[in-house]
Amino acid sequence: MSAARADQPDRVPVERLTDTRSDRVLREGTHTGPTDPATRLTAQVFFRGDANGLADYARAVSDPADPRYGRFLTPERTRARFGPARQRIDAVTAWLRDTGLAVDAVSSLGVVVSGTVAQATAAFGTRFANYTLGGTPYRAAVDPITVPADVAADVLAVTGLTAGKPGKPDIPVSSGALPANRTPDEAARRTAAPTNPCPAHFGDTPATDLPPAYGRPAQWAPCGYTPKQVRDAYGITGTGLTGRGATIGIIGSSYEVNALADANRFAAEHGEPTLAPGQFTAHVAPGASTADVSGEFAMDIQAAHAMAPEANIAYVVGSRTQWGDPVLDAIATIVDRRLADVVSGSVLSGFTPGWAPDAIAAYERLFQEAAVEGITFAFASGDSGGGLVDGVRTVEYPSSSPWVTAVGGTTLAIGPRNSHLWEVVWATEYTDLAADGTRWDPEPPGHQEKATGGGVSTVFGQPFYQRGVVPATFAGSPRGRAIPDVSALADPDLGLLIGLTQYDLDGNQGYVEENGGGTSLASPLFAGVAALIVQARGPLGFANPALYARQHQFRRVHDNPAGTPDTIAFAVNRHGSVRLVTPGQYENANLDFAPGYNTATGLGSPTRELIDSFRGTPQPQGGS
């Protein structure tokens, strides 16, 4: 059977939301020849359902100004009201079978099919060719994807036709793991380097044995904050809330088998409550990858538990087996079964412009379903500042979705009695201690390595809740969705102390404690705050409209101009390498900063006043 073309009257192109990675493969990849028609593939066809009705109701239940605010639906009622009708599912499934493709799975989200490239050509009206991009071989759909006119209104998106080499992921899955420790590149700097005395609080110990910074001694940094210090600094302890009754979901792209044991060991050794039987559950998809060391997701679990120690934790690990994307798979599982009240994702599925996931429309539908069900999604905004790709600023996805809360990062100084001393943008510059120990090399502020993610989407327009809050100069023209929305502790040099199972340099497995950091830390910390709100008032749902309505109850985060007498700086010693850290250098990270909202820290960091403002909020019963 020959390929059906887009210009045939009985075929309709599938709508495209944005510039995806498939587009980039065709635009920038090197063509290496046609794809063998016998090549096997797996594809996903996602259902549209009542897309307009879903989006309208998702906004209504999320907007405090709407009379339907908070009238959430169960997953079953959500699917019945806004999902595809049974006869439409059957019609799409019958069409796909008629092309010769095998139907491997069917749900209200979509259909998973498998077959040959020749069968996919017949089904989707596209030729296939091979490409390489960035050293990765790809199979790509060359022509616009089309479907028969009689099912065109049912199809939201088609994915899996363009894919990288099997077994080699073509997307990143972590938004920034554990950047705390740095191995020095010069042995001389490890020789007789002053040792950090690891004070309990910031400001306890001036680094008088080091060269001055900005005209005075720097401070030695604490070697990781305890959970209680962070709770106290953000005013959480005073609320009396612990997250009891709420469930925090942690999205995982792999199953870290030691995550629970590490969380409980750390808690027990630091006077924190361990996770009681039944308080932690793992939902691991068939075919999910596993790891016998801990890292990203163990940190997420410990951070969420630190802020809301009595909240339940649901660790949901997706796989590529069904929907072709472990992040999407985990989100679908959470939404379909309503496994959590609040969800944290320290993951990314792409960035825009230029590398959005092909399933971005399916992501957006799931986030809208989550809003209707009263689920809060928070995602890390990334650790690369306002990242540049080919000279164009990018933002990460899913954090740039207008239906999630994007969490940026800060540097937080916690003083005596766990007081909140100051908080600045997490955008640090580093200066190494010279080999002779008498000066900083180069002169501070030095060079930047990591910074909180932020910027403005070129894909999504400005959502209603950002109007009048995000400065027009930040939002672009036409005005786009700006991130982050909120922020929390992310600086790994003043991070949360966590416990992990790791390998040492000799290959021996053991338990270690180190600073967690990145917006991958900030996201679960904020999810813990959201769980406290859920305890106080019931399900929060999509939180942004309510958060922006409380913009003045966030702590505004400041910058830290370098080269002035009041410039903040502190010293760290990582693996024998002493460095001077100058935080708050947002300009070199392509971020825009101003009083109020900014693309470095959004509205700001959480406060007790923010949490208390949700107490007593009327909670409607049932949907309309």
C-alpha positions in Angstrom: 0.0 0.0 0.0 1.4 3.4 -0.9 1.6 6.3 1.5 -1.5 8.5 1.7 -0.5 12.1 1.2 -1.5 15.2 3.2 -3.1 16.7 0.1 -5.6 13.8 -0.4 -9.1 14.9 0.5 -9.7 11.9 2.8 -6.7 12.7 5.0 -6.2 15.5 7.6 -2.9 16.6 9.1 -2.6 16.1 12.8 -2.3 19.5 14.6 1.1 20.5 15.9 1.5 22.5 19.1 5.1 23.5 18.8 8.6 23.0 17.4 9.5 19.5 18.6 12.6 17.4 18.6 11.2 15.6 15.5 11.2 18.9 13.7 14.8 19.5 14.8 16.0 16.2 13.5 14.6 17.0 10.1 15.9 20.6 10.2 19.4 20.0 11.5 20.1 16.3 11.1 22.2 14.7 8.4 20.1 12.5 6.0 21.6 9.0 5.7 19.1 7.3 3.5 15.6 5.8 3.5 14.4 3.6 6.3 14.0 -0.1 5.6 10.2 -0.7 5.3 10.6 -3.8 7.4 12.0 -1.9 10.4 9.9 -2.4 13.5 8.5 0.5 15.5 6.1 1.3 18.3 3.9 4.4 18.1 1.3 6.1 20.3 -1.9 7.8 19.2 -3.4 10.1 21.8 -7.0 10.9 22.1 -8.4 14.4 22.0 -11.7 13.9 23.9 -13.5 17.2 24.8 -10.3 19.3 24.8 -12.1 22.6 25.0 -14.4 21.6 27.8 -11.5 20.1 29.7 -9.4 23.3 29.4 -12.4 25.5 30.4 -13.2 23.4 33.5 -9.5 23.1 34.5 -9.3 26.9 34.6 -12.6 27.3 36.4 -11.7 24.9 39.3 -8.3 26.6 39.6 -9.4 30.2 39.6 -10.4 31.6 43.0 -12.5 34.2 41.2 -14.6 31.6 39.5 -17.8 30.2 41.2 -16.6 26.7 40.3 -13.3 27.1 42.1 -12.3 23.9 44.0 -15.2 21.8 42.6 -12.8 18.9 41.7 -13.9 15.7 40.0 -12.8 12.1 40.5 -10.7 10.5 37.8 -13.7 8.5 36.8 -15.9 11.5 36.4 -13.1 13.4 34.6 -12.8 10.7 32.0 -16.5 10.3 31.6 -17.0 14.0 31.1 -14.0 15.0 29.1 -12.5 11.8 27.8 -13.1 10.1 24.5 -16.4 8.3 24.0 -16.3 4.6 23.7 -17.4 4.6 20.1 -14.7 7.1 19.2 -12.0 4.9 20.9 -13.4 1.9 18.9 -13.3 3.9 15.6 -9.7 4.9 16.1 -8.7 1.4 17.1 -10.5 -0.1 14.1 -8.7 2.3 11.7 -5.3 1.4 13.1 -6.0 -2.4 12.9 -7.1 -2.0 9.3 -3.7 -0.6 8.4 -2.1 -3.8 9.7 -0.7 -2.4 12.9 -1.0 -4.4 16.0 -2.9 -2.7 18.9 -0.9 -3.3 22.0 -2.8 -1.2 24.6 -5.9 0.9 24.7 -6.9 3.4 27.4 -8.7 6.8 27.7 -5.3 8.4 27.1 -4.6 6.7 23.8 -3.7 3.6 21.8 -0.3 2.0 21.6 0.4 0.2 18.3 3.3 -1.7 16.8 4.3 -2.8 13.4 6.6 -2.1 10.5 7.6 1.2 8.9 5.6 0.1 5.8 2.5 -0.3 8.0 3.1 3.1 9.7 3.5 4.7 6.3 0.0 3.4 5.4 -1.5 4.5 8.7 0.0 8.0 9.0 0.7 9.0 5.4 4.4 9.8 5.8 7.7 8.5 4.4 10.5 7.6 6.7 14.2 8.3 6.4 17.3 7.9 8.6 19.2 10.8 10.1 22.0 11.5 12.5 22.0 14.4 14.9 24.6 15.1 17.6 26.1 11.6 17.0 22.7 9.9 17.6 21.1 7.9 14.7 17.4 8.6 14.2 14.5 7.2 12.3 12.3 10.1 11.2 8.9 10.7 9.7 9.6 13.0 6.8 6.2 14.2 5.8 3.4 15.8 8.0 1.5 13.1 9.9 -2.0 12.7 8.6 -5.0 10.5 9.6 -8.3 9.7 7.9 -10.8 12.5 8.0 -13.4 10.4 9.9 -11.1 10.1 12.9 -9.2 13.4 12.7 -11.3 15.1 15.4 -10.4 12.2 17.8 -6.5 12.4 17.4 -4.6 14.8 19.6 -1.1 13.7 18.8 1.0 10.8 17.3 4.4 10.0 18.8 7.0 7.3 18.3 7.4 7.7 14.5 10.6 9.7 14.9 12.9 8.2 17.5 16.5 7.8 18.4 18.5 4.6 18.3 16.7 2.0 20.5 18.2 1.9 24.0 19.8 5.3 23.7 17.6 8.0 25.2 17.2 11.1 23.0 15.9 13.3 25.8 17.3 14.4 29.2 15.3 13.1 32.2 16.9 15.0 35.1 16.5 18.7 35.7 19.8 18.9 37.6 20.9 16.3 40.1 23.4 16.7 42.9 25.9 19.3 41.8 27.3 19.9 45.3 30.8 18.4 45.1 33.5 19.2 42.6 36.7 17.3 42.1 39.6 19.7 41.9 41.5 19.8 38.7 44.8 20.9 40.2 46.5 18.7 42.8 48.3 21.8 44.2 45.0 23.2 45.4 44.5 20.1 47.5 47.8 20.5 49.3 47.5 22.0 52.8 44.2 23.7 51.8 42.3 25.1 54.9 39.6 22.8 56.1 36.0 24.1 56.4 35.1 23.9 60.1 31.5 23.3 59.0 29.8 25.7 61.3 26.2 24.9 62.4 24.9 28.2 61.1 25.9 30.8 58.5 27.9 33.6 60.0 29.3 31.6 62.9 32.8 31.3 61.5 34.6 34.0 59.5 37.3 32.5 57.2 40.2 34.5 58.7 42.6 31.9 57.3 41.7 32.8 53.8 42.3 35.9 51.7 39.7 38.6 52.2 36.8 38.9 49.8 35.4 42.3 48.9 37.4 44.0 51.6 36.6 41.7 54.5 36.7 38.0 55.5 34.3 35.6 53.9 32.2 33.3 56.0 32.8 29.5 56.0 29.7 27.8 54.8 27.7 25.2 56.9 28.2 21.8 55.4 24.6 21.1 54.7 21.4 22.2 56.6 19.3 19.8 58.6 15.6 19.4 57.8 14.7 21.2 61.0 16.9 24.2 60.0 15.1 24.6 56.7 11.6 24.2 58.2 12.4 26.8 60.9 13.9 29.2 58.4 10.8 29.1 56.2 8.5 29.5 59.1 7.0 26.0 58.7 7.6 24.9 62.3 5.4 27.7 63.6 2.4 26.6 61.5 2.1 23.4 63.5 1.4 21.6 60.2 3.2 18.3 59.2 1.5 17.2 56.0 -0.6 14.6 57.8 -3.3 13.3 55.5 -1.7 14.6 52.3 0.3 12.5 49.7 3.3 13.8 47.8 4.1 12.2 44.5 7.7 11.9 43.4 8.1 11.4 39.6 11.0 9.0 38.8 12.5 8.0 35.5 14.3 5.2 37.3 13.7 3.2 40.4 16.5 3.9 43.0 16.1 0.7 45.1 17.8 2.2 48.2 15.8 5.3 48.3 13.5 4.3 51.2 16.3 2.8 53.3 18.5 5.9 52.8 15.7 8.2 53.8 15.0 6.3 56.9 18.7 6.0 57.9 19.2 9.7 57.4 16.1 10.5 59.4 17.0 8.2 62.3 20.5 9.6 62.5 19.4 13.2 62.6 16.5 13.0 65.0 13.8 13.2 62.2 10.8 10.9 62.0 11.3 7.9 59.8 8.8 6.9 57.2 6.3 4.7 59.0 4.9 1.5 57.4 2.4 2.4 54.8 3.7 6.0 54.6 5.9 5.3 51.6 4.7 3.4 48.5 6.6 2.7 45.2 4.6 2.4 42.0 7.1 1.0 39.5 6.0 0.5 35.9 6.9 -2.7 34.0 10.1 -2.2 32.2 11.2 0.7 34.3 15.0 1.1 34.7 16.5 0.6 38.2 19.6 1.8 40.0 21.4 0.2 42.9 22.8 3.6 44.0 20.8 6.6 45.1 20.7 10.1 43.7 18.1 12.4 42.1 15.0 10.7 43.3 16.2 9.7 46.7 17.0 13.4 47.2 13.5 14.3 46.1 12.0 11.9 48.6 14.1 13.2 51.5 13.4 16.9 50.6 9.7 16.4 50.5 9.8 14.4 53.8 11.9 17.1 55.4 9.2 19.8 54.8 6.2 17.6 55.5 7.4 14.7 57.7 3.9 13.2 58.2 2.8 13.3 54.5 2.6 10.1 52.6 5.1 9.6 49.8 4.2 8.0 46.5 7.3 7.3 44.4 6.0 6.8 40.9 8.5 5.4 38.3 7.6 5.4 34.7 9.0 3.5 31.8 9.3 3.8 28.0 7.4 0.6 27.4 4.0 2.0 26.8 4.0 5.7 26.1 7.6 6.0 25.0 8.5 8.4 27.7 9.1 7.6 31.4 8.1 11.0 32.6 4.8 11.0 30.7 4.2 7.5 31.8 4.6 8.4 35.5 2.4 11.5 35.1 -0.3 9.4 33.4 -0.2 6.8 36.2 -0.6 9.5 38.9 -3.5 11.3 37.1 -5.3 8.1 36.1 -5.3 6.7 39.7 -5.0 10.0 41.6 -2.1 8.7 43.5 -1.1 12.1 45.1 -2.4 15.5 46.1 0.9 17.2 45.3 3.5 16.0 42.8 7.1 17.1 42.4 9.1 16.5 39.2 12.8 17.1 39.2 12.8 16.0 35.6 12.6 17.5 32.1 11.3 16.1 28.9 12.8 18.8 26.6 13.1 22.5 26.2 11.6 25.1 24.0 12.2 26.3 21.4 13.7 23.5 19.4 13.5 20.4 21.5 9.9 20.0 22.9 8.7 16.5 23.4 6.6 15.1 20.5 3.9 14.3 23.1 3.7 17.8 24.5 -0.1 18.0 23.7 -0.6 14.8 25.7 1.4 16.3 28.6 -0.8 19.4 28.5 -4.0 17.3 28.5 -2.8 15.3 31.5 -1.9 18.5 33.5 -5.4 19.8 32.8 -6.9 16.6 34.0 -4.8 16.9 37.1 -6.2 20.4 37.7 -9.7 19.0 37.4 -8.9 16.3 39.9 -7.4 18.7 42.4 -3.7 17.6 41.9 -0.9 20.1 42.2 2.1 19.6 39.9 5.4 21.3 40.6 8.5 21.0 38.4 12.1 22.1 38.7 12.8 25.1 36.4 16.3 23.8 35.6 19.9 24.6 36.6 21.1 26.4 33.5 19.8 29.9 33.9 18.1 31.4 30.9 19.8 28.8 28.7 21.0 29.7 25.2 20.7 27.4 22.3 22.0 28.8 19.0 21.8 32.3 20.6 18.1 31.9 21.6 17.0 31.8 25.2 15.2 28.5 26.0 13.1 27.3 28.9 12.7 23.7 30.1 9.6 21.6 29.7 7.4 20.6 31.6 8.2 23.4 34.0 7.2 26.0 31.3 3.7 24.5 30.9 1.1 27.0 32.0 -0.6 24.3 33.9 2.2 23.5 36.4 4.0 25.4 39.1 7.6 26.0 38.1 10.1 26.1 41.0 13.3 28.2 40.8 16.2 28.2 43.1 17.7 30.4 45.8 20.8 30.6 48.0 19.6 30.7 51.6 21.6 31.7 54.7 20.3 30.2 57.9 21.6 31.9 61.1 21.6 31.2 64.8 18.3 29.8 66.2 17.7 28.7 62.6 16.8 32.3 61.6 16.3 33.4 58.0 19.3 35.7 57.5 19.0 36.4 53.8 18.0 34.8 50.6 19.4 35.7 47.1 19.0 34.3 43.6 20.8 31.0 43.1 23.3 32.1 40.4 26.7 31.6 41.8 30.2 32.5 40.6 33.3 30.7 41.8 36.8 31.8 42.4 39.5 29.2 43.3 42.1 29.7 46.0 45.4 30.1 44.4 48.0 27.4 44.9 50.0 29.6 47.3 46.9 30.3 49.4 47.5 34.1 49.4 44.9 35.2 46.8 41.8 34.3 44.9 42.4 33.2 41.3 40.8 34.8 39.3 39.7 37.8 41.2 36.2 37.4 42.5 33.4 37.1 41.5 35.0 34.6 39.1 33.2 32.2 36.7 29.7 30.9 36.8 28.8 27.2 36.6 25.2 26.8 37.6 22.1 29.0 38.1 18.4 28.6 38.6 16.4 28.2 35.4 14.1 30.9 34.1 12.9 32.8 31.2 9.9 33.2 28.9 8.3 30.5 26.7 8.0 31.1 23.0 5.4 28.3 22.8 2.8 29.2 25.4 1.1 32.6 25.7 1.0 34.5 29.0 -1.6 32.7 31.2 -4.3 34.8 32.9 -2.8 34.5 36.4 0.4 36.3 35.3 -1.3 39.3 33.8 -0.5 42.4 35.8 2.2 40.6 37.8 4.9 39.7 35.3 6.6 42.9 34.0 5.8 43.6 30.4 9.5 43.9 29.7 10.0 40.3 30.8 7.1 38.7 29.0 8.3 39.4 25.5 6.2 40.2 22.4 3.8 38.6 22.1 3.7 38.0 25.8 4.6 34.5 26.8 4.4 32.2 29.8 7.3 33.2 32.2 9.0 30.9 34.7 9.6 30.2 37.5 6.5 30.9 39.5 8.0 30.4 43.0 11.4 29.5 44.4 13.1 27.7 47.3 16.6 26.6 48.5 18.6 25.2 45.6 22.3 26.2 46.2 24.3 23.0 46.7 27.0 25.0 48.6 24.4 25.8 51.2 22.0 22.9 50.5 20.0 20.4 52.4 22.0 17.5 53.9 20.9 14.2 52.5 21.9 10.5 52.8 22.7 8.4 49.7 23.9 5.0 48.8 26.8 5.6 46.4 30.0 4.0 45.0 33.3 5.4 46.1 36.4 5.8 43.8 37.4 2.2 44.5 34.0 0.9 43.4 32.7 0.0 46.9 29.1 0.7 47.7 28.3 2.6 50.9 26.2 5.2 52.5 27.4 8.8 52.4 25.9 12.2 53.4 26.3 15.3 51.3 24.6 18.5 50.3 21.7 18.2 47.9 21.1 21.0 45.5 19.7 22.3 42.3 16.2 23.2 41.4 15.8 19.4 41.8 16.0 20.2 45.5 13.8 23.3 45.4 10.9 21.5 43.7 10.3 18.8 46.3 10.9 21.4 49.1 8.1 23.5 47.6 5.9 20.4 47.1 6.3 19.8 50.9 5.0 23.3 51.5 2.0 22.6 49.2 1.3 19.4 51.2 1.0 21.5 54.3 -1.5 23.7 52.6 -3.4 20.6 51.6 -3.5 19.5 55.2 -4.8 22.9 56.2 -7.6 23.3 53.6 -8.0 20.1 51.5 -6.9 19.6 47.9 -5.2 22.7 46.3 -5.3 21.6 42.7 -3.5 23.7 40.1 -2.0 26.2 42.5 -0.8 29.1 40.3 -3.9 31.3 40.3 -4.2 31.1 44.1 -0.4 31.7 44.5 -0.3 34.7 42.2 -3.4 36.1 44.1 -1.1 36.0 47.2 1.9 37.5 45.6 2.6 39.8 48.6 2.8 36.9 51.0 6.0 35.5 49.4 9.4 36.6 50.6 10.9 38.7 47.8 14.3 37.3 46.9 17.2 39.8 46.4 20.2 40.0 44.2 23.8 40.5 45.3 25.7 43.1 43.3 29.3 42.0 43.0 32.2 44.4 43.8 30.4 46.5 46.4 31.4 46.7 50.1 28.2 44.7 51.0 28.7 41.9 48.6 27.9 38.5 50.2 30.5 35.8 49.8 31.4 32.6 51.5 34.0 29.8 51.4 33.6 26.1 50.8 35.9 23.2 50.7 34.9 20.4 48.4 37.2 17.4 48.2 40.1 19.5 49.3 39.5 22.4 46.9 38.8 25.7 48.5 36.5 28.1 46.6 35.0 31.5 47.2 31.3 31.6 46.3 29.6 34.8 45.2 25.9 34.1 45.0 23.2 36.1 43.3 25.0 36.9 40.0 21.8 36.5 37.9 23.0 38.8 35.0 25.6 36.3 33.8 22.9 33.6 33.7 20.7 35.4 31.2 18.0 36.0 33.8 15.9 39.2 34.3 15.7 40.6 37.8 13.5 43.3 39.3 11.5 43.9 42.5 8.4 41.8 42.5 8.3 39.0 39.9 11.5 38.1 38.1 12.7 35.2 35.9 15.2 34.2 38.5 12.9 33.4 41.5 9.4 34.2 40.4 7.2 35.5 43.1 9.7 34.5 45.8 10.2 31.9 48.5 7.5 30.5 50.8 6.6 32.0 54.2 4.5 31.1 57.2 2.1 33.9 56.1 1.6 32.3 52.8 0.8 28.9 54.3 -1.5 30.4 57.0 -3.4 32.4 54.3 -4.9 29.2 53.0 -6.4 28.2 56.4 -10.1 28.4 56.5 -10.4 28.8 52.7 -13.9 27.4 51.9 -13.6 24.1 50.2 -16.5 23.2 47.9 -17.8 19.7 47.8 -18.1 17.8 44.5 -18.0 19.0 41.0 -20.7 20.7 38.9 
